[in-house]
Amino acid sequence: MKKIFFTALILTITFNSLAQERWSREKAQNWYEEHDWLSGANFIPSTAINQLEMWQEESFDPETIDRELGYAESIGFNTMRVYLHSLAYKADKEGFKERMEEYLKIADSHNIKTMFVFFDDVWDANPEIGKQRDPKPGTHNSGWVQDPGFPESVDMADSNELESYVKDILNTFGDDERILLWDLYNEPGNNDKGNKSMALLKNVFEWAREANPTQPLSAGLWRWNLKDLNTFQALNSDIITYHCYDDPEAHSRIIELLKTHGRPMICTEYMARTRNNTFANTLPLLKENNIGAINWGLVNGKTNTIYAWNTPIESGEEPVQWFHDVFRKDGTPYRQDEANLIKKLNVESEK
């Protein structure tokens, strides 16, 4: 019995010693310098209301994905941030991974790398597999769903089910050069969860380190009063990622604070026109500071993100000023001057 115990102990210690540690600053900087300036959008095809509709077999839409990533390529975008969903994986594990592979082939054909997102604390707390509801007219993200939901994000924080999901995806795609980075948890603590999200946040980092992918890991800072979550995210991310929908003055202060970590930075959400956070005043700021720039939204579609947060237009008519998104469904830019600026800055950055 003692022999078995000590053998198991040695195996456990050996396994843990092989687990990936947080990247050094030097490794992170070297990785960042290997890439052109990272520029792109949070992507979901216009035919999907949420992550489940994007990834479920019956609604997966490679034709639209291909067309709309072509729009992104046309203005020089080289990176897309794309949300996964654990329920879509649970319903069809092998099919889910096959669809991830198909998406990656399409993105790669457009010279676009992908940043995949695992968990998410934003919007509807009760995701359900199957046919998704129709959008509510004029309402921002009326069908977006959390992952794994609430209270599941607390009750399942240390579940074998979520651990197996994360590790299977990372073991399958952890050496894939088409994947830029793994964003482990979007806006932990949102929807008034606060530190209730800490257990899952810590575990997803642990699971990911044990899976040991070659790509960097991160979880973006987003609300500055979440002290405990922010500290953990900042001290465990290989690359500092963050969200900012504020005006340039406030954004500049955030940049200066985050620079103190001495790591490359990517702004993984920005651009809300009615909040004075625009391509014209924010994209050059990010470029000047060599910070990756991933705006919210590519093509106006079922997510309704041309409408501002919490200010619905019940008639569904187009707002005077779009909140997010770059293109209409036919590929016409919402504003040609914005498309020209994006393309100009991206062309200037190509090595």
N, C-alpha and C positions, 0 to 999 in steps of 0.2 A: 504493500500500500504506500509506504514512504517513497519507494522508487518511482511509482506512478505519479505521486504528488510532485516530486522534484522534477521529473521529466516534463510534466505539464507546466510547472513554473518556469523552467528554462525556455520552453517553447513560447510561452507568453512573453517573457522578457525579450526573446529574440525577435518576435513579431513586432512588438512595440518599438524596438530599436530601429527596425526597418521602416517604420512609418515616417512619412514626410514631416519635416519640421518647417516652421515658417521660413520663407526665403530670406536670405540676408539682403541688406540694402543693395549691395553690389550686384547680386544675382538679379534682383528686381530691375535695377537700372540697366543692366546689360540686356535683359529680355526686352525692355521697353525700347531701347535704342535699335533693336533689330527690326522694328516695324516703322512704316511710314506713320505720320501723324494719324491717330485713330479718329475717324469721323463717321458718324452714321446715325441710326435711329433705333428706337424700340419698335420692333416689327411684329405685326400680326396681320394676316391677309384681310382685305376689306370684307371678305365673305364670312369671317368668323367674329362672333360677339365676345368670345373669351378663349382661354387656353384650351378648354375641353373641346370646343367646336373646332379649334385649329388642329388638334391631334387625334381625335377619334376617327376611326377608319371611315365611317359613313360620311363624314364632313371634311375630311382632309382634302385639300384643294391644291395639288401641285401646279396646275395650270395657272391659277391666280398668283401663287407664290412666285413662279417663274416670271410672269409678266411684271409683277410689282417690284421684285428685286432688280429687274431690268431698269425700272424707273430710277431706283437708287443708284445703280451703276452709272446711269447717264449723267449724274451730277457729281460723280466721284466718291460717293460713299463707299467705305471699305469694311464697315463693321455693322452688324445688326445684333441687338440685344433681344433675346427670344425666351419667353416663359414656357417652361414645361408644366406638367401637372401630374401628381402622383396617382390620381384616380384614373386617368387615361392609361397610365402604365399598369395599374392594378387590374384593369379590365382586360388588357390584351398586351402582355409583357413583350412578347417577341414582335408583334405587330407594331407596337409603339416604337421599339428600337429600329425597326425597318423604316418607319416613317421618318424618324430622326435622320437616318442615313440618307433617305431620299431628299429631305430638306437640305442636308449638308451638300449633297451633290449639286443641287440647284444653286445654292448660295455660292459654292466654289466656282461654278461656271460663270458667275458674274463677278468673280474676284472679290468676294465678300467673306470675311471671317465672322464667326458667330460667338457670341457671349451668351451661354445658356443660364437661365435662372431656375433654381429649384423651388424653394418655399416662398410664400407670399402672404402677408397679413392685411392686404388691402381689399376693400369692397365686400361683396356678399360672403358672409361667413358660413353659408350652407351649400357648398358645391354638390352637385348630383350628376352622376354619369348618365349618358343618354342624350336624347334630343334637348337642345338648349332653347330657352325662351326667346321670343322675338325682342328686338330692342324697343325700349320705351321712347317714343318720339321726342327728339330734342333734349335728351338727358344723357349727360356724360357717363360713359361706362356703366350703363344700366344693367349689364349682364356679366360683368367681370366677377370672378370668384376667387376667394382665398384658397390657399393650398397649405396644409390639408383642411383648412376650415377651423371653426371655433365652436365648441371647446376642444376639438381634436388636436389643435396645435399644442395644447397643454396635456391632454389625456394621453396622447400618443407620442409625446416628446422623446421617450426612450424606447419606442416600440421596435420590435424586430422587423415589422413591415416597412417602416420608413427607412430604417437602416439598410435593409436589403435593396430597396429601391435606389437609394443614393449610391450605394456601392456597385450595384449592377450597372447603372448608367456610367459611372466613372471607370469601372473596369472595362467596359465595352469601348468607351470613347476617350479614355484617359491619355492616349498617345496620339490622338488625331490632330494633325497640324491645321485642319480646317477650323478647329475650335480655339478661340483666342484665350478665353478665361471662363472660370466657373463662378457665377454669382450665386452664392449659396442661400441667401435669404433676403427677399425684397422687403424693405421697410419693417423690420421686426419691431413690435411694440405698437404698430398702428391700430386704429379702431379701439383706442383706449386700453389696449392690452398691457402696455408698459412692460415691466419686468416679468410678466407671465410668459413672455416669449423667450426668456433667457435660456431655459433648459433646452429647447429645440435648437436655438442658435448655437449653443455650446456643442450639442451633440452632432449637428450637421458638420461643424468644423472637424470634430474628432473623427467622424466617419469618413470625411473626405481626405483627411491626412492619412488615415489608415489605408485608403484606396490608392493613395500616392500617385495622382495624375501628374503628367509632365507640365500641364498648364497651371498658371497661378490661380489662387483662390482669393475670394474677396466677399465682403458683404457691405453694401453701401451705407454710409452715414446719411441721415436724412432729417432728423429733428434734434436740435441741439440741446434740448432739456432732458433727453433720455440718457443721463450721465452714465449709468452702469452699462447699458447696451452699447453706447458709443465707445466707451473705453474698451470693451471686449472686442468690438468690431475693428477698431483702429489698431489694436495691439495684436490681432491675429490674422489680418489680411496681408497677403503678399504685396498687392497693389492697392493703394488707397482709392476707393471709389466713393462717390457721394452724389446726392441730388441737390439741385438748387433751382428754384423757380422765382428767385428774387431779382431785384434790379441790379445793374452792374456794380453800384457802390457796395451793396451788401454782399454780392457775390465775390468781389475783390477781397473783402475782409475774410471771408471763408477760405479763399485760396491761400491767403497769407498764413492763416492759422494751420491749415492742413500741410503746408510746405514744411512745417517744423518736424514732421515725421521723416523727412528725408527720403521719401519713396515716390515713384511715379504715381501720377494721379489721372483718373478718368472720371469725368462728370457723366454719370450714366442716366441722368434725367435732367433736362432743362427745356426751356422754350415754352413760355405761356404768354402769348402776345398781349393779352389784356392786363397782365401784371408787369408790363414793361420789362419783360424778359424775352427778347427777340433774337432772331438770327443776326440782325444788323448790329445790335449792341453787345451780344454775348459771345457769338462764335469767334469774332476777332480777339476778344479777351482770352478765350481758352487757347486759341492758336498762339497768341503772344506768349502765354505761360507754358506752352507745350503740354497742355492738358487734353486728354482725349475728350471728344465731344459727342455724346449720344443723346439726341433730342427725343422728346416723346412724340411718336407718331410719324408714319410715313404716308399712308393713303387714307383718305376719308372713307370710312366704312361703317360696319355694324357696331363698332365700339362707341361711335358718336363723340369722339374726342375733339371734334371741331367746336363743341359746346363747352363752356367753362364749368368748373366744379360748382355744384350746388346752385346753378343759375339756369334751370331748364327753360327751353322755349317749347311750350306744349304743342304748338302748331307744327313743330318739326321743320319750320322754315330755316333757311341758312342764316346764321348770325351775321351781323354786319362785319364783325372781325372774327376770324377763326381763332380758337384757343390753341389747339395743337394741329399737327399734320402738315405735310408739304405738298402732296399731289391730290388731284381729283382722280376718280377711278379710271378715267380715260388716259391718264398720264400727263395731263395738263397741270403745270404748277399752279398752286393757289396764288402765288405772287412770283412773277417771272424775275423780279429783281432779287428776291431771296434765293431762287434757284441759281441765278448767275453768281451771286456771292459765294454760295456753298461750293459751286464748281470751281470758281477762281481760287479759293483758299485750298481746296483739295488738290488741284493741279499743281499749285506751288509747292505742295508738300511731298510730291512723289519723288522717290529716290531714283 
